[in-house]
Amino acid sequence: MERGAAAPVWRLRAGGGHRDRDRAHPPPPREEEGDDDDGGGDTGGKKRGGSRRRRRLVVPLSEGRGAPAVLLYLLGLRALVQLSHRQLLSQPSPAGPRDFSAPRARGYLDNITAIGPRTVGSPENEVLAVNYLLEQIRAIERESTDAHKLSVDIQRPTGSFSIDFLGGFTSYYANITNVVVKLEPRNGAEHAVLSNCHFDSVPNTPGASDDAVSCAVMLEILNTLSKSSEPLQHAVIFLFNGAEENILQASHGFITQHEWAKSIRAFINLEAAGVGGKELVFQTGPENPWLVQAYVVAAKHPFASVVAQEIFQSGIIPADTDFRIYRDFGNVPGIDLAFIENGYIYHTEYDTSDRILTDSIQRAGDNILAVLKYLATSDKLAKSSEYRHGNVVFFDVLGLFVLAYPARVGTIMNYVTAAIAFLYLGKKVLQPKTRAVQNLKRLFTAFGLTLLGWVCTLVAVLIVAVFVSAIGRSLSWYSHFYVSVFLYGTAAAAQLILVHTLAKKFFYKNVNEQYLGDIFFDASLMIWSIALAVITQIGLCSAFICTLWVAFPLLTKLMIHKEFSQKGATMKFVMMYMLGMFVPYLYMMYLSWTVFEMFTPIMGRSGSEILPDVVLAGFIVVITMILSSYFINFVYLVKSTKTTLITLTAVFVVTLVLVCSGIFFPYSSDAANPKPKRVFLQHTSRRFHDLDGNVIKSDSGIWINGFDYNGISHITPHVPEINDTIRTPCDEQAPFCGLPWILPVHFMFRKNWYLPAPEIFPRSPIHFKVLSKELMPWDNVRLSFEVSGPSHMSLYVRPHEGSALSSWSLGDGTPVASLGGDYFVFYSHGLQAAPWRFWIELTAPEKHSDGIVSLAVAAHYFFGEDQKSPQLSALLESFPNWTFSSGWSCTYDLFVF
């Protein structure tokens, strides 16, 4: 099996090699006058072991030459990274006629979004969007060549499953819609590759990028492939799924129930976490490295990162895609792509088709068409199980090409690189052997000071971030990204420089500067080598980053030592040093910018409990530590850091004062580039019933959730009635605090508000009834229910003390608890769904005068005449234009059994 995966020819470029030389290990440094053994080590002027004479480079860099050179170097790299990101979108396709037509795909996109919000269960989603897709597919079929056979199926599945997303919950769907198209050779095909998009959208949004543009791209790819005279070897199945925003329901219905699903050997999932831009490959597999190879070979404009994959799969980002369903329930490997640019307007009313550049559509179409063609004509698709084993390390280089190689090869490379680095450090320590213990002590001292500098920097900057959050100025950088750099970046850089300046002045007084620069370089190399070995041992493919930060600096050191064994060449030394560091620094800044582009918008929808300034400040500190790791030795080489410290401190203080003054407003209503605050409002009527079915408490109000840490602090001046006097209390006796959560995100939004409002009376109210109560073996009690209501409902279950929920008719039969111990069921249906029937089984204590379970059901009206009450509409109109306020009506009923 393993040999089978080694056969492919990978696009592999090793991160450099190195030559081990005795000359790479210089003699001890010359000490300044007044040095003793405790202050500086060996006297470099003495000759040892013969007449061969070496001299340490004495680099008397003035601050006016050294520090600005470093800053200019980093600024130059930053400009190059920005340029590469801009040029990636404008990068034309190879010369010759284009197979994929972006203008035609844009026409599909405009027509889909013109339908309006496409919420599951709405006529817009279940009828208008489906009819439009069928109309276009039939038109494509009429123009297809005789080399292909095109089949269409409308699937309306019903099913249930449990998922550990958002702390864990169970999903139930009924009669939702999938539009499935199979393009295959005229004589049929045994195997298939799947391409997946979803045409539904979240309520109150046009959903252009998420995910209408992907469906438009798939329509045009279907059109292109069907007109080709070249027959396919395997079938291509296009799934236009109609219920992804309902937490992946439609993909589950397809992969577990559709007859064509059995033939699928691989899939490509098209998603969005932003609006347009480049589509990033952020998940592959599981295992199946041949899929990454297919992307590497076929994609015309590659943009992929195993770092993004490991970040996403860690759960740090509160999102998921259909990739999980195909992987976990279909046991099918695949590739997950997503647009990531401008996530500020993702899932908002601003996600319109005019904001997606035609170049983005062309780029995505070129890539996906090429990869689908490759897979549909590949022999490996039919034998995919033979190539299943092994993970793969993959990353793009400035979007120009992708490097990919098996993870086991990466493991060998990583360990060899770390071993050579440790060998180098060991030989340095042993020169001369008589001072090995002292040399080792000094290396570990520098190692400890470097770590201390990092810890002090992290603590200091996080204190600033907590202070900014405490005074109500969180997210000041949300609409002004460079504020975060000027505030936290300068603080981090200044703190790092200060720690090492103090160490140089007081701890390393009268020690040779060149020796200090050399020993701190070695300390950084040691840190990176340890990190490389540890991360590789953990099994993370992202360890290749550490390899870059070990291999290139080590090569640079060896080359510089050979080139500059003579005195002088100060600026030449600096330029050669920077040139040697070019690759890891350029890649790290490129990667950092990509991560910033993804994470900064997420901070605006990460909930009320996470301090976004602390998260971003921590990230900036980490980036600063990485980028400074091989430049911190310049603190010991320059004569003074005073000017640099004063400049950085001045920028930090001025920025902090401006942030505290409130001059940087977090949100923006700029029509060209909006960055809105997200607020959800639910006009709710609640009723609480006792064990006899009597209503013991009821209320009605508009329940308000702000999606970021600032809550409503910026809204209160514009809507005075929304203030902290109406904070929502938690009903500890009810599941999920007695609140009508549409999803189990209660742990993310503990700060919310409840504005009293008149009771609502939906024209299509929910109907809830108990069908039966049965005594089961082992003193268990089974309760059967029937519920009918709108397309979206939530069920909340809390067993009472002494009782336990042992089984139910949902999912695989085993109840899955959410965070906090309650049980959450998300329900949705398409058109003409039958009433929802289910049962729960509980173990009951002998005495249960207060009942054995509390069960609540919430009905959510996302569209139609029941969606917004007059009071809700009026409140939404009063919100400032820099908000995206999404509202709907809902009812909540709690019962005790």
N, C-alpha and C positions, 0 to 999 in steps of 0.2 A: 504493500500500500504506500509506504513512504517513498519508495523508489518511483512509483508512478507519478508523484507530485514533483519530483525533482527534474523530470524530463522537460517541462516547458522552458523555453528560453526567456528569461526575464530581462527587463530593461534595468540593469543593475549597474550602478556606478558606485564603487567603493569610496568611502570618505577619505581617500588619501592613504598612503602607506608611510612608513618611516624607516630610516636607516639607523641602526644602533652603532654609535661610535664612542670610542673613549673620549674623543674631543668634545663630545656633548656634555661632559661633566667638568666644569671649570674648577680651578683650585679655590681655596678659601679666599675671601676678599682682603683687600688692603684696608687696614683700619685708619681712621683719622687719628691725629695725635691725641694722646691722652687716653686711648682705648686700653682696656684690660680684658682679661678673659671673660669677665662677666658682661662686658659692654659690647663686644663686637666679634669675638671669635678669633680666627687665625689671622696672622698678619700676612696679607697677600703679597707683600714685597719680597718675601724670602723665597729662595729657590729650594726646591725639594727634589731629590732623586735625580739629579743630573743637571745639565746645562740648559735644557729646553725651558724657555721662558714664556710664560703667558701673563697677560694682564687683564684684569677685570675692566670692563668698560666703565669709565667714569662719565656719567651722563649728568652734567650739572644743568639740568633743565630749569629754566626760569619759568615761573608761572605764566608769564606772558607768552611763552612759546608752547608749553606742554598742554596745559588745561584747555585753552581755546582750540588747539589742534584736535583734542579728543572730542570736544563739543561739536566742532565743524564736521568731524568724521561721522558722528552719530546723526547729525542733522542731514548730512548728505545721504546716509543710508535710509533715513526716514523719507526723504524726498524720492529716492529711487523706489521704495516700497509703494508710495502713493502713486507714482507714475505707472508702475507695473499693474496696480489694481485698476487704474483708469484704462490702460491700454488693453487689458484683457477683454473688456466689453466691446471695444472698437476693433478688435482683432478680426480681420476679414477671414472668410472661409477660403480654402485653397482655390487657386485659379480654376476657371472652368464653370460650367453651369451648375447651379445649386439644385440638389435633389429636393431639399426641404424649402418650402416657400413661407417665409415669415409673414408677408402681407396677407396671405390666405389664412394662416393661423390666427392672425390678429382679427380677421373678420369673424372667425368662429368665436374668439374671445369676447369681442364686442357684443355679439348677439347673445351669448350666454349671460353675461353680466347685465345686459339690458332687461332680462327677465326680472331682476331685482334679487333681494335676499331669498335664498333657497333653503329654508329650514326644513328638516325632515318632517314629513307629514303634511306640509303645505302644498297647495295646488301648484305653486311655482316650482317646487322641487319634484313632486311626484307626477305631474302632468306636463307642464310647459317645458321644463328642462328635458324631460325624457322624450317628449315628442320632437323637440328640436334635434336632439342627438340622433333619434331614429331617422328623421328626415335627411340629415347630412350623411348618415351611414348608407341609406338606400341610394342616395345620389352617387356616393363613392362606388357602391356596388355596381351600379349601371355602367360606370366607366372603367371598371376593372378589366384586366386582360384575361385571356383564357388560361394563363399559366396558374391561376389561383382560384380557389373556391372560398367564398365568403359566407359565413353563417352568423346569424344574429339571434340572441335569446334575451328575453326579459325575465329576470328572476326576482321573485318576491319571497324571500326566505323568512322563517320564524325560528328563533333559537335563543340560547342563553349560554353565558360563560362567565367565569370569574377571572379577575386580573389583579395583579399586585400594584398597579399604577395608582398614584395618589393615596397611598396607604392601604389600598386593597378594597375592592367592592365587586359586586356582581351586576352584570348587564343582561337585560332581557329585551328582545326586539321582536316585532310582529309585522309581517307584510311590508317590510322596507323594500327598496327598489335597487336592482343592479341591471345595467345594460351591458351585455357581454357580446363581444364580436370575436369570431375566430377566423383568421386568415391562414389558409393552409394550402399545400400543393393540391393540384386537381385530383390526385389519387389518395389524398388524405395523408395524415402523419400520426405517428404513434406518440411522439414527444412534442412538448410545447414550451415556449418561454412566455411569461406573463408580463404585460405592462399595465400598471395600475395608476389611476388618478381618482379623484372624487369630485363630483359636481355639486354636492351640497355645500352650504356655507353656514357659518354661525349666524344666529339671529341678528337682524338689523344691519347687516353688512353685505356688500355686493360680492365679496369673496373672489376678486379678480386673480390675485396671486395664489390664494388658498381656497380652491385649487383649480379655478376655471382655466387659467393659462395652461396648466398641465393637460387638461382635457382637450384644449384647443390644439396643443402640440401633438397629442396622440391622434386626434382626428386627421391632422395633416400628415403624420407619419403613416397612418392607415391608407390615406389617399395616395401617398407616394409609393408605398410598397405594392399596393394593389394594381397600380399602373405599370409596374415594372414587368418586363418580359422575362426576367430571370426568375426561375422557380425557386421557392424556398425548400430547404431540406426538412425543416421542422415547422410546426405551426406557431403563429404568434397570436396570443389571446390578449385582446384589449378589454380591460375591465373598467368601465365607467361606473364607479360605485357611488351609491346615493345616500350613504349614511356613515361617513368617516368622522364628522364632527361630533356624532353621538358616541364617541369613544370607540371607534373602530368596529362598529357593528356589521356594516355591509361586507367588509372583507372577511369577517368571520363566517357570515352566511354563505359567501361564495366558496371559500376554501374548504369548508366542512360539509357542504351540501350539494354543490353543483357537480354534475357529471363530468364536465371538462377539467375540473380541478385535479383529477387523478393523473392527467397526462403532463402536468406542469413540472418541469425540472429546475427552473430558475425564474426569478422575477426581477423587474425593475420597478421600484416605487417612486413616484414623482410627488414631491411634497413642497411645502413652503414654511419658512420661519421668518420670512421677510417679503418685501415687495420687489420682485425683479432682481436685477444684478446677475451674479454668477450662480450657477447651481453647483452646490458642494456635495461631493460624495462623502457622507458622514457615517455610513454604516455599510458593512459588507458581511457576507457569510451567513450563518456561522461557519467558520473554517472555509472550505472550498476556495482555495487561493486562485483557482483557474478563472473565477469570476473577476477578480481584480485584474488578472492578466488580460482578460477580454476588454475591460475598460481601458487599460494602459495601451493596448494595441490599437483599439478602434476609435476612442474618443478624439475628436479633432481639437477640442479646447479643454484639456483636462484640468480639473480642480478638485483635489481629493486629499484627505488627511486622516491617517489612523489616529492622530491626536484628537480630532473632533469625534471620532468613533468612541474612543475610550472616555472622553468627557461625557458624551451623550448617554452612553450605556451605564455610567456611574450613577445616574439619577439626579445629578446636580441641576439639570435643566428640567423644569416641570412640564414635560411634553412627551408625547409618544406618537408613533406612526403605525400604519398598517404593516410595516416591516415586522413588528412584533407578532402580529397575528399569523402571518405566513410562516414565520420561523417557528413559533411555539405550537400552533395548531395544525399547520400543514407540513411541518418538517421540510420546508423548501428553503434553499439558500437564495440570497438575492443581493441587490444593490439598492441603497436608499439615497436619493438625491433630494436636495431642498434649496430653494432660493433663500439667501440669507441677508440680502442687502435691505436696509431701511426697515428694520423690524419695529420701528416706532409706530407704524400705521397698520401692522399686521393685526387682523381681526378687528378692524375698525371700519367706519363708514368711508374712510379715505382710501381703502384698498380698491381702487377703481382701475379700469383697464388702461386709461390714458397715462397712468404712472409707470406702466411697464414698457420699457424701451423695446422697440422692434429688434434691436441688436441682441437683447437678452433672449427674446423668443427664438431668433435665428441660431444663437449659440446653443441654446438648450435643444432645439430641434436637430441641429447638426450632430451633437453628441449622442442623443438618445437614438436617433435613427441609425447612426453608425454602429452603436453597441448592439441594438436589436438585430440588425443585419448580420453582424458577426456571430451572435449567439444562434440565430435561426439557421445559419449555414455551418455551424461548428459540429464536428464529430463528438466533441466532449459533452455536449448537452445530453446526448443519448446515453452516455456512459458517465454521467456526473458523479455517480456513487463511487467510481474508481478514483476520482480526483478530490474526494471530500476532505481528506485529512490535512491538517496543518493550517496555522494562521499565517498572515502575511503582513509585512511592514510596507506601508505605502505612503507616499507624500509627493505633492507636486512641487516643482521648483519654479516659483514666481508665475505659476499658471502656464508655463511653456511646455513642460513635459512632466511625466510622473515617474518616479523611481519606485520600484516594487521588487521585493525579494522575500523568500520564505522566512518566517519568523525564526526557524531553527538556524538558518544562515546568519540572521541578525544576532542571535544569541551567541554564536561562535565569534562573530566580529566584535561584539561588545566585550566579551570576556577577554579576547586577545588584546583588544585596545586597552582595556583596564590593566591587564597584566603587564603590558609594555610600559604603561605609565608608572605602575608601581615599581617595575624594574628600574626605570629611569630615576625615580625618587630614591630608591634603595641605594643605587650607585652614588647618587649625590650625597646621601647621608654618610656613606662609607669613604668619602674622600676628604681628608685622610682617615684611615681606620682608627688612628689614635684619638680622634675627636668624634667618633661615631655617636657616642652617647650624647655629647654636647650638641652635635648637629641635629640629632633626633629631637632633643629637647627644644631646640630653637624652632624646628619645623612645626612641632606640635603647639608651641606657643603662638606662632603665627596662625596656625590652623584655628586655635581657640579664639584669638583676637578677631579673626575674620567672622567666625560664627557669632561672637559677642556683638560685633558691629551689626550683623544682620538682625539679631534679636532686639538690640536697642533701637534700630531703625523701625522695625515692625511695630514695637510697642509704642514708640513716639508718634508714628503716623496714625496708628489706630486710635490713640488718645485724641488726636486732632479730629479724626472722623467721628468719634463718639461725641465730642464736643459740638461739632457742626450739627449732628443729628439732634442733640439735646436742646439746642436753641432754635430748632425748627427750620433749619436751612438745608435739610437733606435734599439731594437730587439737584443742587444748584448747577451741576454740570450736565444735566440731562439734555438740555437744548444747547449747551455750550461745552462741547467735549473737552476743549483745551483748558477749561477751568480746572478739570480734574488733574491734568498734567502740571499746571502751574501751582496748584494747591498741594497735591500729594506727591507728585513727582519731584518737585524742588525740595520739599521737606525730606523726602527719602534720600535724595542725593546729598543734601547738606548734612544730614545726620550721619550718613556713612563716612563722608569726608571728615567730619568733625571727630568721630571716634578714632579714626586712623591718624589724624593730625595730632590729637592728644597723646596717642600711643607713641608716635614718633618723637614728640617733644619731651615727654616725661619718662616713658618706659624704655625707649631706644635712644636715649640721649647720647650723643657723641659716637653713634654707630654709623659705619659707612653706608651712604645712601644706596649705592649700587647693590650692596649685599642685602639690604632690606627689600629693595625692589625685587631682587631675585628670590628671596625666601618667601615673599608674599605671593609671587607668581606660583611657586611650588605649592604653597598652601592651597591656592585656588585649584590648581591641578589635582591635588589630593582630594579635595572636596568633590570635584566633578567625577573623579575616578571611583570614589566610594559610592556616589549617587548612581553612577553607571552600573556598578556591580549589584547594588541593592535593587534597583528598579528592574534590571534584567532578571534577577532571581525571583522577583514578584511575578514576573511574566508579562509585564506591560510592553507592548510594541513601541510605545513612545520613547523607550530608552534610546532610540537612535539619536534623539536630540542631545543626550549626554555624550554620545559617541562623537558628535560634531565638536562639542565643547572640550573634549579630551584630545582628539586626534589633531585638529588644526592648530590649537595653541602649542601642543607639544612639537609638532613639525616646525612651527614658527620659531620656537625657542631654539631648536637644533640648528635651523638655518641661520638665525641671527647670530648665534654663538660662533658659527663657522665664518660668517661674513664679516663680523665686527669683532675680531679678536685684537684689533688695534685700537688705540686710544683715539677719541674724537668721534666724528660722525653722529653728532647729537640728533639733528633733525632727520638725518638719513635713517638712524635707528628707529625713530618714531614712525616714519613713513613705512619702513619695512615691517615693523611690528603691526601696524594697522592693516597693511595689505595682507599679512598672514592671517589676521583675525576676520577678514572680510566675509568669508563664507558663513561661519556660525553667527556672526552679528547680523548679516543681511537676512538670513533665514529666520532668526529669532524675531527680528522686527517685523518681517512679513507675517509670521505666525501670530505674533502679538496683535498686529492690526486686525487680522481675521477674527481672533478671539474677542477683541474689543468690539468689533462690528456686530458680533453675535450677542455678546453679553450685556452691553450697555442698554439696548432697548429692553432686554428682559427685566432689568431692574425696575422698569416702570410697570411691570405686571407680576411682580414676585410676591405680593401679599403685604400685609401690614406688620408682620412679625420680623421680617428680615431687614436689617439696617443696610440699605444699598450703599451708603458711603463707606461703611466698614468693608463690605465685599469688594468694592472697586478699589478702595485704598489698599487693601491687602493684595489685590492683584497687581496694582502698580508697584508696590514695594517688591513683590516677587520679581517682576520684570526688571526693576531697577537693580536688584541684587544680582540677577543673571547677567545683565548687560555690563555691570560694573566689576564683575568678578575678576576679569583679567586687566582691568584698568585701575583698580584700587592701588596697585603697586606704584602707579605714577604719583600718588600722594607722597610716597617715600623718595621719589626721584626728583620732584620739583623742590625748589628752594622754599617756596611759601604757597600756602593755599588761601591766604587771607582774602585776596580779591574774589576768588571763586566763591568762598563761603559767604562773603558780604553780598555778592550778587544774588546767589541762590536764596539767602535768607530774606533779602529785600523783596524779591519776587514772591516768595511765600507769604510774607507779612502783608504785602499790599493785596494779594489775592484773598487772603483770609479776611482782611478788613472789608473788602468788597463783598465777599460771600456773606459775612455777618450782617452787612448793611441791607442785604436783600436785593442788590442790584441785578443779580443773575436769577431771573425768574425761571423756574424749572421747565415750564411748558410753553408751547408755541402754537399759534393758530395760523402761522404763515401758510398761505394757500399753496405755495410751491413746495414747501417742506414742513408740513405740520408734525408736531410732536405732542400729541394730546395727552391729557390726564384721563385715565379710564375710570368710569364710575358706573356701577350697576345698581339699578333701582327696581324693586319688586313691590307693587301694590298688593299687599297681603291681607287676607282675612283668615284668622286662626280660631279654631274651636277645639277645646279640650274636653273629652268625655270621661266619665267615671266608669266603674266596673258594670254599672247597670245601664250604660249607654246615655246617661243624662249629661247635658252640656254644663260643666261646672265653671268654665272660664272661656271668655271669647274676647277678641280685640281685633282691630284693623288698623293698618298703617302702611306707610311706604318704607320698606326696609332698604337701607343704603349701604353699599360696600364700595370703598375706595380701593383700587387695585395696587396701591403702592404705600410705602411707609408713611407718607404725609397725610394719609387719611383724608379728612375734609377741611384741613386747616386753611387751604387756599380758596376753598369754595365758600366758606362761611361769610366772608365780606360781601360776596355777590348774592348769596341766598341765606340771609341771616337766620331763618328758621331752622336751618340745618347746623346745629352746634353741639357741643359736648354735653349739653343738658339732656339730650335725647339718646345717649349711648344705650345700646341694646343690652339688657340684662340677660344672663344665661339661665334658663330654667333647668336646674340640675336634675330634676325628676324626669325630664323628657329626653329621648334620644336626640343627639346633635343639638342640644340646648333648646329644643322646641322651635327651631328655625327652618325655613323651607329651602335648604340647600339644593341646588340643581345637581351638584357634584359634591363628593365628600372632601371639600377643601377647607373645612372648618379650622384645621390647624394652621392654615396660612392667613386666615382673616379673623383674628380675635377681636379686632376693633371694628364695630359697625354701629349703625344708627337706625332708629325706628321713629319715624315722624308720624304721629297720629293722623289718620285720614278716615273718611267714611267707608263703611263696609261695601264690598263689591259683590255683585250677584251675576256670575257668568251665565250667559245664555245656554252654554253647554256645560252644566255642572258635573262634577265627578259623582259616580255612584259606587258606593262601597258596601258590600254585604258579606256576612258570614254564611258560608254554605253548610258547614258541618263542624261538629266538635266530636272527636273520636278518642276513646281510650285505647291506647296501643299496648303491646307487650312491654314488660319492664317498667310499668307505671308511666309510660310516655303519653303525651297528649298531642294529637294532631288536629290543627285548626286549618280549615280550608276556606278560601276567600275568592271573591270575584270582584274585579274593579273594572270600570269603564270610565273613560274621560278623554281629555285632550291627548295630543300626540306625545307629550312629554310628561312623565310623572316620576316622582321619587318616593321610594319606600324606605322607612327607617324602622329598625327593630331593636328593642332592648329587652333581653330576658331579665326578670326581676331576681333579686337576691335568692339564692337557693335553686334557681332554675337555670337551665342551659339549653341553648339552641343546638340540637343534635343533628338534624338533617332538614332538608327542604326540597322542593321540586325544581329548584333553580340551579343553573350551572351544572356541575357534575354531581350535585347532591350534597356536597360538603360545604356548609356555610363558611364564608370568608369574612372575618371581622375587619372593620376599618380601624384606623388609629383611634384609641380611646375605648375600644371594646364594643361599640355599637355596630350594627350591621346596616349596610347601605345597598339598595338595589336601584339601578338606573333603568327606567323603562321608556321605550319609545315605539311608535307604530307609524306605518304609512297610511294609505287610504283603506277604508273598509275593513278595518281589523276587528276581529271578534273580541268580546270582553276577555280581559286577562284573568285567568284562573291559576291559582297556585296554592300550595299548602306549606305549612311549617310544622315541625315536630319538636317538642320540647320535653325535657325531663322535668317533672314537677315535684316539689317537696310535699310532704304530707299535709302541712298547713300552709295554705296560700290565700288567706283572707283578702290580701291586697291584689290578687291576681298573679299570674305567672309571667306575663309579658306585656310590654307597652309597644304598640304598633301605630305608626303615623304614616300618612300618605299626603303628598303635596302634588297638586296639579298645576302645571305651568302652561300659560297661554302665550305662545311665542308669535302668533300671527292671527289674523282674522279680527272679527269684531270684538272679541273679548280681550285682545292684547293689551290695550291701554285705556284706562279710565280717564275721564276728564281731568281729575286731580293730578294723575300721573303725567298726562300730556302737558298740563300747565307747568308742573314742576320741571319737567325736562326742558321746556322752552326757556325757563329762567336761568338755566346753567350758562356760564360763560362760554364763548366760542372756542376756548382752548381746551375744552373737555370733549371726550367722547362718552356720552351718557346713553347707555342702553337700558331700556325699560320694558317690563312686561308685568302682567298680573298673575297672581297665583293664590290658591287656597291651601290651607293646611288643617288637617283633622287628625287628632290623636285619640286613640282608643286603648282601653285596658281590657285584657282577657284573662 
